[in-house]
C-alpha cells in the first residue's frame, strides 16, 4: 500500500471517530462531498421554496450537524414544528436516487408532520392521510424527482424492499417510508 493511501485511510478513520463522537469537522462542504463514501442528497421544498444540499454520512457514520439541518429543512411547513427524521429514510432516498441514476434534487411535498397538522389534513380535502401517519414519526416523506417519471420513482422505491411506497399519480408524488414493507 502506498504512503498516500495509508495516510488517507488514517484520516478517514479519524474523521469517522470524530463524527461518531458528534464533533463537526472543520472541512468545507465541497471537501466533505469529495471524500470517499460521502453520501449526499439535495432537496427543494415545494411549499417553502427552500433548497438544501448536504452530505449526510461518510460510509455508515451519520454527520450529526447534517441530520440537524435535514430535520429543520423537513419540518412541518404548516406549523414550523421540527421533528426528528429517521436517518434510514435518507439511506433509502440515496439508494432510490442511485437506482434511477439521477443527480437531480428531490422535490419535497411533505416531510415531518406534527399530530395537529396530520389531523387537520385528514379532516380536510387531502385524501389518503393516515390517522397514524409515519410522517408524524419522522419516518415518511412525499417526493418527486425532476426528470424521472413518477412510475419509475415508485418502481425504484419498491425494488429497495425497505418500507412503504405509496403512488399518488393524481397528486404527482410518491410516498416512501421506513415502516413495514408494503405498497399502495
TORPA-4810 file (N, C-alpha, C, O; in nm, 3 decimals):
<nodes>
NODE_1_0.083_-0.117_0.000_0.000_0.000_0.000_0.088_0.124_0.000_0.193_0.128_0.064_X
NODE_2_0.043_0.224_-0.073_0.121_0.347_-0.082_0.107_0.427_0.046_0.012_0.412_0.122_X
NODE_3_0.206_0.514_0.066_0.204_0.602_0.182_0.082_0.694_0.178_0.020_0.720_0.282_X
NODE_4_0.046_0.743_0.059_-0.070_0.830_0.044_-0.198_0.756_0.081_-0.285_0.811_0.148_X
NODE_5_-0.210_0.630_0.037_-0.329_0.550_0.068_-0.342_0.529_0.219_-0.451_0.542_0.275_X
NODE_6_-0.230_0.497_0.286_-0.232_0.479_0.432_-0.270_0.607_0.503_-0.346_0.606_0.599_X
NODE_7_-0.217_0.717_0.454_-0.246_0.847_0.513_-0.395_0.881_0.500_-0.457_0.927_0.595_X
NODE_8_-0.451_0.857_0.382_-0.594_0.883_0.358_-0.680_0.792_0.446_-0.781_0.835_0.502_X
NODE_9_-0.640_0.665_0.457_-0.715_0.571_0.539_-0.715_0.615_0.686_-0.819_0.608_0.752_X
NODE_10_-0.599_0.660_0.737_-0.592_0.708_0.875_-0.682_0.831_0.893_-0.754_0.842_0.992_X
NODE_11_-0.677_0.924_0.795_-0.761_1.044_0.803_-0.909_1.007_0.808_-0.983_1.059_0.891_X
NODE_12_-0.952_0.918_0.719_-1.093_0.879_0.715_-1.133_0.806_0.843_-1.244_0.826_0.893_X
NODE_13_-1.045_0.723_0.894_-1.075_0.654_1.021_-1.090_0.754_1.134_-1.181_0.742_1.216_X
NODE_14_-1.000_0.853_1.139_-1.008_0.956_1.242_-1.134_1.040_1.224_-1.202_1.073_1.321_X
NODE_15_-1.166_1.075_1.099_-1.287_1.153_1.072_-1.411_1.077_1.116_-1.503_1.137_1.173_X
NODE_16_-1.415_0.947_1.090_-1.531_0.866_1.131_-1.544_0.864_1.284_-1.655_0.870_1.336_X
NODE_17_-1.432_0.856_1.355_-1.436_0.858_1.501_-1.490_0.992_1.552_-1.571_0.995_1.645_X
NODE_18_-1.446_1.102_1.490_-1.494_1.233_1.530_-1.643_1.247_1.503_-1.717_1.302_1.584_X
NODE_19_-1.686_1.196_1.389_-1.829_1.205_1.356_-1.912_1.123_1.453_-2.019_1.167_1.496_X
NODE_20_-1.863_1.006_1.488_-1.936_0.921_1.581_-1.946_0.989_1.718_-2.042_0.968_1.792_X
NODE_21_-1.846_1.070_1.752_-1.847_1.142_1.879_-1.927_1.272_1.871_-1.943_1.341_1.971_X
NODE_22_-1.976_1.304_1.752_-2.057_1.425_1.737_-1.977_1.550_1.710_-2.031_1.661_1.718_X
NODE_23_-1.849_1.536_1.680_-1.765_1.652_1.651_-1.784_1.691_1.505_-1.780_1.606_1.416_X
NODE_24_-1.804_1.819_1.481_-1.820_1.868_1.345_-1.681_1.892_1.286_-1.599_1.961_1.347_X
NODE_25_-1.656_1.837_1.171_-1.527_1.853_1.107_-1.512_1.993_1.049_-1.607_2.047_0.993_X
NODE_26_-1.394_2.052_1.061_-1.373_2.185_1.005_-1.339_2.177_0.856_-1.238_2.233_0.812_X
NODE_27_-1.421_2.109_0.781_-1.400_2.096_0.638_-1.507_2.172_0.564_-1.623_2.176_0.607_X
NODE_28_-1.470_2.231_0.454_-1.569_2.296_0.369_-1.660_2.189_0.311_-1.618_2.074_0.294_X
NODE_29_-1.785_2.225_0.281_-1.879_2.127_0.226_-1.826_2.059_0.100_-1.841_1.938_0.087_X
NODE_30_-1.765_2.133_0.006_-1.713_2.064_-0.113_-1.607_1.960_-0.077_-1.596_1.857_-0.143_X
NODE_31_-1.527_1.987_0.028_-1.426_1.891_0.070_-1.492_1.764_0.124_-1.446_1.653_0.096_X
NODE_32_-1.598_1.780_0.201_-1.670_1.663_0.252_-1.728_1.580_0.138_-1.718_1.458_0.139_X
NODE_33_-1.788_1.648_0.041_-1.853_1.578_-0.070_-1.753_1.498_-0.153_-1.791_1.400_-0.217_X
NODE_34_-1.628_1.540_-0.152_-1.529_1.470_-0.234_-1.465_1.351_-0.162_-1.389_1.276_-0.224_X
NODE_35_-1.494_1.333_-0.035_-1.438_1.220_0.038_-1.500_1.089_-0.010_-1.618_1.085_-0.046_X
NODE_36_-1.421_0.982_-0.011_-1.477_0.852_-0.048_-1.588_0.815_0.051_-1.579_0.847_0.170_X
NODE_37_-1.689_0.750_0.003_-1.802_0.706_0.085_-1.890_0.819_0.136_-1.977_0.796_0.220_X
NODE_38_-1.869_0.941_0.084_-1.958_1.052_0.122_-2.092_1.030_0.052_-2.097_1.007_-0.069_X
NODE_39_-2.199_1.038_0.129_-2.333_1.023_0.071_-2.406_1.156_0.085_-2.422_1.210_0.195_X
NODE_40_-2.448_1.206_-0.028_-2.506_1.340_-0.036_-2.646_1.335_-0.095_-2.675_1.253_-0.182_X
NODE_41_-2.732_1.422_-0.046_-2.866_1.438_-0.101_-2.892_1.586_-0.121_-2.836_1.671_-0.052_X
NODE_42_-2.979_1.616_-0.217_-3.018_1.755_-0.243_-3.170_1.760_-0.253_-3.234_1.671_-0.311_X
NODE_43_-3.226_1.865_-0.196_-3.371_1.880_-0.189_-3.414_2.021_-0.227_-3.339_2.117_-0.215_X
NODE_44_-3.538_2.029_-0.272_-3.607_2.155_-0.290_-3.747_2.134_-0.233_-3.816_2.038_-0.269_X
NODE_45_-3.789_2.223_-0.143_-3.921_2.208_-0.081_-4.023_2.283_-0.164_-4.009_2.403_-0.187_X
NODE_46_-4.126_2.213_-0.209_-4.225_2.274_-0.298_-4.312_2.377_-0.229_-4.371_2.462_-0.296_X
NODE_47_-4.322_2.373_-0.096_-4.408_2.468_-0.025_-4.332_2.589_0.028_-4.387_2.699_0.033_X
NODE_48_-4.207_2.570_0.068_-4.131_2.681_0.125_-4.035_2.745_0.025_-3.990_2.858_0.045_X
NODE_49_-4.003_2.672_-0.083_-3.907_2.722_-0.181_-3.762_2.706_-0.135_-3.670_2.742_-0.209_X
NODE_50_-3.741_2.652_-0.016_-3.605_2.633_0.035_-3.535_2.520_-0.040_-3.598_2.427_-0.091_X
NODE_51_-3.403_2.531_-0.045_-3.319_2.429_-0.107_-3.212_2.387_-0.007_-3.167_2.467_0.075_X
NODE_52_-3.173_2.261_-0.015_-3.068_2.210_0.073_-2.993_2.100_0.002_-3.052_2.009_-0.055_X
NODE_53_-2.861_2.110_0.005_-2.774_2.004_-0.043_-2.679_1.973_0.071_-2.612_2.062_0.124_X
NODE_54_-2.672_1.845_0.110_-2.596_1.811_0.229_-2.536_1.671_0.218_-2.600_1.579_0.169_X
NODE_55_-2.411_1.658_0.264_-2.351_1.527_0.285_-2.403_1.481_0.421_-2.372_1.541_0.523_X
NODE_56_-2.482_1.374_0.420_-2.545_1.330_0.545_-2.469_1.219_0.616_-2.490_1.193_0.734_X
NODE_57_-2.378_1.153_0.542_-2.298_1.049_0.607_-2.168_1.026_0.531_-2.157_1.056_0.412_X
NODE_58_-2.074_0.973_0.603_-1.950_0.921_0.545_-1.953_0.773_0.575_-1.935_0.731_0.690_X
NODE_59_-1.976_0.693_0.472_-1.995_0.550_0.494_-2.117_0.529_0.579_-2.224_0.581_0.548_X
NODE_60_-2.103_0.454_0.688_-2.218_0.429_0.775_-2.223_0.523_0.896_-2.300_0.501_0.989_X
NODE_61_-2.140_0.627_0.893_-2.137_0.724_1.002_-2.216_0.849_0.963_-2.174_0.923_0.873_X
NODE_62_-2.329_0.872_1.029_-2.409_0.991_1.002_-2.338_1.114_1.059_-2.268_1.105_1.159_X
NODE_63_-2.358_1.226_0.995_-2.299_1.352_1.039_-2.405_1.427_1.119_-2.503_1.475_1.062_X
NODE_64_-2.387_1.439_1.251_-2.491_1.498_1.335_-2.539_1.636_1.289_-2.659_1.661_1.289_X
NODE_65_-2.449_1.724_1.251_-2.490_1.858_1.207_-2.575_1.850_1.080_-2.669_1.927_1.064_X
NODE_66_-2.542_1.759_0.992_-2.622_1.741_0.869_-2.761_1.691_0.904_-2.860_1.735_0.844_X
NODE_67_-2.771_1.599_0.999_-2.902_1.549_1.040_-2.986_1.661_1.101_-3.107_1.668_1.078_X
NODE_68_-2.922_1.750_1.178_-2.995_1.865_1.234_-3.047_1.956_1.123_-3.160_2.004_1.128_X
NODE_69_-2.963_1.979_1.022_-3.005_2.064_0.910_-3.120_1.999_0.833_-3.213_2.068_0.790_X
NODE_70_-3.114_1.868_0.815_-3.221_1.796_0.746_-3.351_1.799_0.827_-3.459_1.816_0.771_X
NODE_71_-3.341_1.783_0.959_-3.460_1.791_1.044_-3.528_1.927_1.028_-3.650_1.935_1.016_X
NODE_72_-3.448_2.034_1.029_-3.504_2.168_1.014_-3.566_2.186_0.876_-3.676_2.240_0.863_X
NODE_73_-3.497_2.142_0.774_-3.547_2.157_0.636_-3.679_2.082_0.617_-3.770_2.132_0.551_X
NODE_74_-3.690_1.963_0.675_-3.808_1.878_0.655_-3.915_1.901_0.763_-4.002_1.816_0.783_X
NODE_75_-3.907_2.014_0.832_-4.004_2.047_0.937_-4.146_2.053_0.880_-4.165_2.060_0.758_X
NODE_76_-4.242_2.051_0.968_-4.383_2.068_0.931_-4.396_2.210_0.873_-4.383_2.308_0.945_X
NODE_77_-4.422_2.219_0.744_-4.426_2.352_0.681_-4.552_2.431_0.716_-4.560_2.550_0.684_X
NODE_78_-4.648_2.368_0.780_-4.768_2.439_0.827_-4.743_2.503_0.963_-4.773_2.621_0.983_X
NODE_79_-4.689_2.426_1.057_-4.673_2.474_1.195_-4.533_2.524_1.227_-4.514_2.601_1.321_X
NODE_80_-4.434_2.481_1.149_-4.296_2.516_1.179_-4.231_2.421_1.278_-4.112_2.433_1.307_X
NODE_81_-4.308_2.325_1.330_-4.253_2.230_1.427_-4.149_2.140_1.360_-4.170_2.091_1.249_X
NODE_82_-4.038_2.120_1.430_-3.928_2.038_1.379_-3.935_1.901_1.445_-3.944_1.891_1.568_X
NODE_83_-3.931_1.797_1.365_-3.930_1.660_1.416_-3.793_1.598_1.398_-3.702_1.660_1.342_X
NODE_84_-3.778_1.477_1.444_-3.655_1.400_1.423_-3.680_1.301_1.311_-3.759_1.208_1.325_X
NODE_85_-3.611_1.323_1.200_-3.627_1.236_1.083_-3.538_1.113_1.099_-3.421_1.124_1.137_X
NODE_86_-3.593_0.998_1.071_-3.521_0.871_1.077_-3.408_0.873_0.974_-3.435_0.884_0.855_X
NODE_87_-3.281_0.864_1.017_-3.170_0.865_0.921_-3.180_0.756_0.815_-3.127_0.771_0.705_X
NODE_88_-3.249_0.645_0.847_-3.266_0.539_0.748_-3.349_0.588_0.629_-3.340_0.531_0.520_X
NODE_89_-3.429_0.691_0.649_-3.505_0.749_0.538_-3.408_0.812_0.437_-3.431_0.806_0.317_X
NODE_90_-3.301_0.874_0.487_-3.201_0.932_0.397_-3.125_0.823_0.323_-3.092_0.838_0.206_X
NODE_91_-3.096_0.713_0.394_-3.033_0.598_0.328_-3.121_0.548_0.213_-3.073_0.519_0.104_X
NODE_92_-3.250_0.539_0.240_-3.345_0.491_0.140_-3.351_0.587_0.021_-3.348_0.543_-0.094_X
NODE_93_-3.360_0.716_0.047_-3.363_0.814_-0.063_-3.236_0.808_-0.146_-3.240_0.817_-0.269_X
NODE_94_-3.123_0.794_-0.080_-2.995_0.783_-0.150_-2.995_0.660_-0.242_-2.953_0.668_-0.358_X
NODE_95_-3.042_0.548_-0.191_-3.047_0.424_-0.270_-3.143_0.438_-0.388_-3.115_0.389_-0.497_X
NODE_96_-3.256_0.502_-0.366_-3.353_0.523_-0.474_-3.293_0.610_-0.583_-3.305_0.580_-0.702_X
NODE_97_-3.228_0.718_-0.543_-3.166_0.806_-0.643_-3.059_0.733_-0.723_-3.045_0.754_-0.843_X
NODE_98_-2.982_0.647_-0.655_-2.882_0.567_-0.725_-2.950_0.473_-0.826_-2.903_0.456_-0.938_X
NODE_99_-3.061_0.413_-0.784_-3.134_0.318_-0.868_-3.184_0.383_-0.997_-3.176_0.323_-1.104_X
NODE_100_-3.235_0.506_-0.986_-3.287_0.573_-1.106_-3.178_0.651_-1.179_-3.204_0.711_-1.283_X
NODE_101_-3.056_0.650_-1.124_-2.939_0.713_-1.186_-2.965_0.860_-1.218_-2.949_0.905_-1.331_X
NODE_102_-3.005_0.934_-1.115_-3.035_1.075_-1.132_-2.954_1.159_-1.035_-2.938_1.123_-0.918_X
NODE_103_-2.903_1.269_-1.084_-2.833_1.365_-0.999_-2.921_1.482_-0.962_-2.875_1.580_-0.903_X
NODE_104_-3.048_1.473_-0.997_-3.143_1.583_-0.969_-3.180_1.591_-0.821_-3.159_1.497_-0.745_X
NODE_105_-3.235_1.706_-0.784_-3.277_1.725_-0.645_-3.414_1.659_-0.624_-3.497_1.654_-0.714_X
NODE_106_-3.434_1.610_-0.503_-3.565_1.561_-0.466_-3.655_1.682_-0.441_-3.616_1.774_-0.369_X
NODE_107_-3.771_1.680_-0.498_-3.871_1.782_-0.469_-3.957_1.727_-0.356_-4.020_1.622_-0.371_X
NODE_108_-3.959_1.798_-0.244_-4.029_1.752_-0.124_-4.167_1.816_-0.118_-4.181_1.939_-0.123_X
NODE_109_-4.267_1.733_-0.107_-4.404_1.780_-0.089_-4.437_1.783_0.060_-4.498_1.878_0.109_X
NODE_110_-4.395_1.679_0.133_-4.421_1.672_0.276_-4.315_1.586_0.343_-4.283_1.477_0.296_X
NODE_111_-4.262_1.637_0.454_-4.169_1.560_0.537_-4.237_1.532_0.670_-4.337_1.461_0.676_X
NODE_112_-4.180_1.589_0.776_-4.239_1.571_0.909_-4.374_1.643_0.916_-4.392_1.750_0.857_X
NODE_113_-4.467_1.583_0.988_-4.596_1.647_1.019_-4.624_1.629_1.167_-4.615_1.518_1.220_X
NODE_114_-4.658_1.738_1.234_-4.697_1.726_1.374_-4.837_1.665_1.379_-4.909_1.669_1.279_X
NODE_115_-4.878_1.609_1.492_-5.010_1.546_1.502_-5.126_1.641_1.466_-5.223_1.599_1.404_X
NODE_116_-5.116_1.768_1.506_-5.225_1.863_1.476_-5.239_1.884_1.325_-5.351_1.888_1.274_X
NODE_117_-5.128_1.897_1.256_-5.133_1.914_1.110_-5.188_1.789_1.045_-5.272_1.797_0.956_X
NODE_118_-5.142_1.673_1.091_-5.190_1.548_1.032_-5.341_1.535_1.049_-5.412_1.494_0.956_X
NODE_119_-5.391_1.569_1.167_-5.534_1.562_1.194_-5.611_1.659_1.103_-5.715_1.624_1.047_X
NODE_120_-5.560_1.780_1.090_-5.626_1.880_1.005_-5.630_1.834_0.858_-5.731_1.850_0.790_X
NODE_121_-5.521_1.776_0.810_-5.517_1.727_0.672_-5.613_1.610_0.652_-5.677_1.599_0.547_X
NODE_122_-5.624_1.524_0.753_-5.718_1.410_0.745_-5.862_1.458_0.732_-5.942_1.401_0.658_X
NODE_123_-5.894_1.564_0.806_-6.031_1.615_0.806_-6.058_1.707_0.688_-6.174_1.734_0.656_X
NODE_124_-5.953_1.755_0.622_-5.967_1.848_0.512_-5.982_1.780_0.378_-6.036_1.669_0.369_X
NODE_125_-5.934_1.846_0.276_-5.953_1.795_0.140_-5.844_1.699_0.094_-5.853_1.643_-0.016_X
NODE_126_-5.741_1.678_0.175_-5.634_1.585_0.138_-5.681_1.442_0.158_-5.721_1.404_0.268_X
NODE_127_-5.677_1.363_0.054_-5.716_1.223_0.068_-5.592_1.138_0.092_-5.481_1.175_0.053_X
NODE_128_-5.610_1.026_0.156_-5.500_0.933_0.177_-5.413_0.965_0.297_-5.305_0.906_0.310_X
NODE_129_-5.454_1.056_0.386_-5.375_1.086_0.504_-5.413_0.987_0.615_-5.528_0.984_0.660_X
NODE_130_-5.316_0.909_0.657_-5.341_0.805_0.759_-5.353_0.865_0.898_-5.285_0.963_0.931_X
NODE_131_-5.439_0.807_0.978_-5.458_0.853_1.117_-5.325_0.844_1.194_-5.289_0.937_1.266_X
NODE_132_-5.254_0.735_1.179_-5.126_0.714_1.246_-5.011_0.728_1.145_-4.923_0.642_1.140_X
NODE_133_-5.013_0.833_1.068_-4.915_0.855_0.962_-4.771_0.849_1.013_-4.739_0.903_1.119_X
NODE_134_-4.686_0.784_0.937_-4.544_0.777_0.972_-4.475_0.912_0.954_-4.363_0.931_1.000_X
NODE_135_-4.542_1.007_0.888_-4.488_1.143_0.880_-4.473_1.201_1.022_-4.380_1.276_1.048_X
NODE_136_-4.564_1.165_1.112_-4.560_1.217_1.249_-4.443_1.159_1.328_-4.402_1.216_1.430_X
NODE_137_-4.389_1.047_1.283_-4.275_0.984_1.348_-4.143_1.016_1.278_-4.038_0.965_1.317_X
NODE_138_-4.148_1.101_1.176_-4.027_1.133_1.102_-3.976_1.017_1.018_-3.857_1.008_0.989_X
NODE_139_-4.068_0.928_0.979_-4.029_0.809_0.904_-4.087_0.807_0.763_-4.084_0.703_0.697_X
NODE_140_-4.139_0.921_0.716_-4.202_0.924_0.584_-4.175_1.056_0.514_-4.155_1.159_0.579_X
NODE_141_-4.176_1.051_0.383_-4.157_1.170_0.302_-4.232_1.151_0.171_-4.238_1.040_0.118_X
NODE_142_-4.290_1.259_0.120_-4.358_1.258_-0.010_-4.270_1.337_-0.106_-4.235_1.452_-0.080_X
NODE_143_-4.236_1.274_-0.220_-4.134_1.330_-0.309_-4.168_1.310_-0.456_-4.257_1.234_-0.493_X
NODE_144_-4.095_1.381_-0.537_-4.080_1.352_-0.679_-3.936_1.388_-0.714_-3.867_1.453_-0.636_X
NODE_145_-3.893_1.347_-0.832_-3.756_1.369_-0.875_-3.759_1.419_-1.018_-3.799_1.346_-1.109_X
NODE_146_-3.718_1.543_-1.038_-3.723_1.606_-1.170_-3.659_1.517_-1.276_-3.550_1.463_-1.256_X
NODE_147_-3.728_1.502_-1.388_-3.675_1.424_-1.499_-3.695_1.274_-1.487_-3.660_1.200_-1.578_X
NODE_148_-3.751_1.229_-1.375_-3.774_1.086_-1.355_-3.925_1.063_-1.353_-3.995_1.118_-1.268_X
NODE_149_-3.976_0.981_-1.445_-4.120_0.953_-1.442_-4.161_0.900_-1.304_-4.090_0.821_-1.243_X
NODE_150_-4.276_0.945_-1.258_-4.325_0.907_-1.127_-4.332_0.755_-1.111_-4.300_0.701_-1.004_X
NODE_151_-4.373_0.685_-1.216_-4.383_0.539_-1.209_-4.244_0.476_-1.192_-4.231_0.374_-1.125_X
NODE_152_-4.141_0.534_-1.252_-4.004_0.483_-1.234_-3.956_0.507_-1.092_-3.889_0.422_-1.033_X
NODE_153_-3.991_0.622_-1.036_-3.954_0.653_-0.898_-4.021_0.553_-0.803_-3.958_0.501_-0.711_X
NODE_154_-4.149_0.528_-0.827_-4.224_0.428_-0.747_-4.158_0.291_-0.758_-4.135_0.225_-0.657_X
NODE_155_-4.128_0.248_-0.880_-4.069_0.115_-0.901_-3.933_0.103_-0.833_-3.901_-0.002_-0.777_X
NODE_156_-3.853_0.210_-0.838_-3.722_0.208_-0.772_-3.740_0.196_-0.621_-3.665_0.123_-0.555_X
NODE_157_-3.838_0.267_-0.566_-3.863_0.259_-0.422_-3.910_0.120_-0.383_-3.864_0.065_-0.282_X
NODE_158_-3.999_0.063_-0.461_-4.049_-0.072_-0.431_-3.935_-0.174_-0.439_-3.928_-0.266_-0.358_X
NODE_159_-3.846_-0.157_-0.537_-3.737_-0.254_-0.556_-3.641_-0.257_-0.438_-3.569_-0.356_-0.420_X
NODE_160_-3.638_-0.152_-0.357_-3.549_-0.148_-0.241_-3.599_-0.241_-0.131_-3.521_-0.286_-0.048_X
NODE_161_-3.730_-0.271_-0.130_-3.789_-0.363_-0.031_-3.754_-0.321_0.112_-3.717_-0.404_0.196_X
NODE_162_-3.766_-0.190_0.137_-3.724_-0.135_0.267_-3.826_-0.041_0.328_-3.785_0.055_0.394_X
NODE_163_-3.952_-0.062_0.311_-4.052_0.024_0.374_-4.174_0.037_0.286_-4.192_-0.039_0.191_X
NODE_164_-4.256_0.135_0.318_-4.379_0.156_0.244_-4.360_0.249_0.126_-4.279_0.341_0.130_X
NODE_165_-4.438_0.221_0.020_-4.434_0.304_-0.101_-4.577_0.329_-0.145_-4.653_0.236_-0.173_X
NODE_166_-4.613_0.456_-0.151_-4.745_0.495_-0.200_-4.731_0.573_-0.329_-4.645_0.661_-0.341_X
NODE_167_-4.814_0.540_-0.425_-4.808_0.603_-0.559_-4.930_0.692_-0.575_-5.043_0.644_-0.578_X
NODE_168_-4.906_0.821_-0.584_-5.013_0.919_-0.596_-4.998_0.996_-0.728_-4.958_1.112_-0.729_X
NODE_169_-5.029_0.928_-0.837_-5.012_0.987_-0.970_-5.094_1.115_-0.986_-5.047_1.212_-1.044_X
NODE_170_-5.217_1.116_-0.934_-5.303_1.232_-0.947_-5.250_1.354_-0.874_-5.275_1.467_-0.915_X
NODE_171_-5.177_1.332_-0.767_-5.118_1.442_-0.690_-4.971_1.463_-0.723_-4.907_1.553_-0.668_X
NODE_172_-4.917_1.381_-0.812_-4.781_1.395_-0.863_-4.672_1.377_-0.756_-4.580_1.458_-0.746_X
NODE_173_-4.685_1.270_-0.676_-4.576_1.240_-0.583_-4.578_1.091_-0.546_-4.676_1.020_-0.568_X
NODE_174_-4.466_1.049_-0.491_-4.450_0.915_-0.436_-4.421_0.929_-0.287_-4.337_1.010_-0.248_X
NODE_175_-4.489_0.851_-0.207_-4.465_0.847_-0.063_-4.368_0.731_-0.036_-4.390_0.621_-0.086_X
NODE_176_-4.263_0.756_0.040_-4.176_0.648_0.086_-4.160_0.660_0.237_-4.158_0.770_0.292_X
NODE_177_-4.150_0.545_0.302_-4.132_0.547_0.447_-4.046_0.429_0.491_-4.018_0.338_0.413_X
NODE_178_-4.006_0.433_0.616_-3.922_0.327_0.672_-4.001_0.234_0.764_-3.944_0.170_0.852_X
NODE_179_-4.130_0.228_0.742_-4.216_0.134_0.816_-4.205_-0.005_0.757_-4.106_-0.039_0.692_X
NODE_180_-4.308_-0.084_0.781_-4.307_-0.220_0.725_-4.319_-0.216_0.572_-4.371_-0.119_0.516_X
NODE_181_-4.272_-0.319_0.507_-4.273_-0.326_0.361_-4.417_-0.345_0.313_-4.484_-0.440_0.353_X
NODE_182_-4.464_-0.254_0.227_-4.598_-0.259_0.168_-4.604_-0.155_0.057_-4.517_-0.068_0.049_X
NODE_183_-4.703_-0.165_-0.028_-4.721_-0.063_-0.133_-4.869_-0.048_-0.162_-4.949_-0.139_-0.142_X
NODE_184_-4.902_0.068_-0.211_-5.040_0.100_-0.247_-5.042_0.201_-0.361_-5.150_0.240_-0.406_X
</nodes>
